[in-house]
């Protein structure tokens, strides 16, 4: 039983690390989109 729970813990930790990676890249992606929006807004202002 101890071996099984250890395996489960390792799987769980690996899964958590994957989730954290996904979360980080999602936050970076959001920042990128915000920068893009800001850039578009500034471009429109300078074009007028």
Secondary structure, DSSP 4 states (H G I P E B T S, - for coil): -HHHHHHHHHHHHHHHHHHHHHHHHHHHHHHHHHHHHHHHHHHHHHH-
